[in-house]
Structures are given as C-alpha cells and as structure tokens.
Amino acid sequence: MGLFDNLFGSAEASKPFGPHEGFAGILLGASACDGHIADEEVHSLFTMLGRMKMYQRYTEKNWSTLINRLLGLLKRKGVDELMTKSVEALPPELRATAFANACDIVLADGVVEDDEKEFLDKLQSQLDIPDDEAVTIVRVMVLKNKG
C-alpha cells in the first residue's frame, strides 16, 4: 500500500464488487472490449440496466458511484480484470442473463470485431455457460439485432 492510497481511493477500488457492480461491469466490459465504447453500446447498457428490478431503486448518486467505480477499474486494470471481478460478484441465477445482455451490447453497433468475439468467448468460459446454451443465446441476439 502506497503513501497516497488512502487519499486517492485505493481502499474503495479494492473493495469486492456486489451483484450490482458485477452485472453492470460485465456490460461495461462488453462495451469496451474492442478498445472504444460506441454510443449505441452506451445507450444499450443504460437501457438494459434501467429495466432491471435490481436497479429500480438506484438514485442518480448510486448510478454515478457505480459507473465511476467501474470506469476507474477499467482504466486502471483493463477489460479482463473488470470482467473477472464482475463475474466473481455475479449470482449464479444472473449468469445467463448477463451473457445474453453482453451479446446484445456487442451486437448493438452492427459489427462484431475479433476483440469482441474473444471477450464473449472468455465471458462464456468464466460464467460457465454450456456451449449449446451460449450458441442459442448468440443466435437469438443476432436475430434481435437484425435490421
């Protein structure tokens, strides 16, 4: 621990994620995995989170704290660390849901780049989603995003 860690929020950064951070972190990782975050991806991320019951009581301050914490980790440690920490915090019953929403975000801009494919492969593995279930989810998301 460095001299300035207490002053610059290192203690906050090291706190474990809860389910809210875990789910949102996976979606943010899906948005950022290709090296940039497209407007369509940001819009999809907030639309998806805003519809979920687990975020219904979130205030503007809650949203700001959540996004700042996730963006801070993303900037400091990168997408892989954000994904790993997020997956660890995600309850098992939300794993397929998080994967489906991550696929939806990746497909939101109409282009699936190699970095995005790699992210989804890693995410599927870390979430322990069976191959047949992952293929079904991806097919549905492709159909949803056509046109």
N, C-alpha and C positions, 0 to 999 in steps of 0.2 A: 504494500500500500504506500503510495507516494505522499509527499508532504501536502499536496493540494487536493488530494482525492475528496476529502470532506467538503471542501469549498466548491468543487465543480461537479458534484453529483455522482461520484463513483459508487457510493453506497446504494443509491437508487438504482443505478444500472445493474448492480449485482443481485438485486432482489429477484427472486423467482417470478416468472410470469404466472398469472392466473388464467382461467379459461377465456376471459375477455381478450387479454393480450395475445393468448395463443391463437385464437381463431383469427383475429384481425391481423396478427403477424404473418400468418400463412398467406392471407390475401394480399398483404403488402409485399411479401416476398414474390408472389406470383406477378404482381405489377412491376416489380423492379428487376426481375431476374434477367432481363435482356439488356440491362445497363441503362435503361431510361424508363420513365413512367409516363405513358401516354395519357392524354386527357380522358379518353374513353375508359381506360383502366381505372383511373381515379374515380370517375363517375360511377362505374360499376361497383367498385369497392364500397363506396359510401351508400349506394342504393341497397346493396346486399346486406350490409351491417345494419342499416336503418330499419330494415324489415324484420330483423330477428328479435325474438322476445327477450333474449339475454341483454340487449342494448336498449330496450324500451325506456328505461329509467335514466338513461345517460343524459347528463346535462352538457351544456357547451363546455364547461370546465372539465368534465370527465373525458369528453372527446379530445380536447386539446392535450390533456395529460397523456392519454393513451397514444395518440398519434406522435406526440413529441418523443415519448419513450421508445416507441417502435422505430421511428426515423433515426433517433440517436444511435440505437444498436445497429441499424442497417448501415449508417455512415461509418461507425467505428469498426464493426466486425464483418460486415458483408451479408449477403443474402443467405449463404449456407448456415452461418451462426444464428441468424434470425429464424430460419426455418427450424433448426434443431431445437432451439429454446422454445419456440412456439409449439412444436409437436409434443414436447415433453409436458406442456401445460394443458394440452387438449384432452378433454374427457373422451373415452372410447366411443361413446354414442354420437360424438360430433365429427369423427374422423372422415367418414364417407361424405358427410355434408361439406366439410372443409375442402376435401379433394374436388368435389363437384364445383364448388364456388371458385376454387383456384383455376380449374379448367375453364370456367366461364370467363374469368378475367383475362386469362391468356388469349382466349379467342375473341375478346371484345374489339380489338383493333383490326381483326380480319387477317392477321399474319401470324404464323407460328414459327418463330425463329429457332435455331438449334439450341440456344441457351434456354429457351422456354421449354423445349422438349426435354432437355436434360433436367431442368427444375422439376417438371412433372414426374419424370422417372424417379428422381431422388425422393420426392414427396410421397409418391405411391409406396416406395420401399419403407420410408420412415414411418408412415402411417399404417403400414402393414395391411394395405388394401390388396386383396387377391387379384390376380391378373384379369380374370374374367369379369369381375366387378368393375375394375378400372376401365377396361375396354368398353363396357356398357355405358359407364358414366361419360367417357370421352365421346362416344357416338351420339349420345343424347345432347351433349353440349354443342357438338358440331351442328346437329340439326337445329338446335335452338338459335344458333348464331348465323345460320344461312340467310342470305338475302339482306 
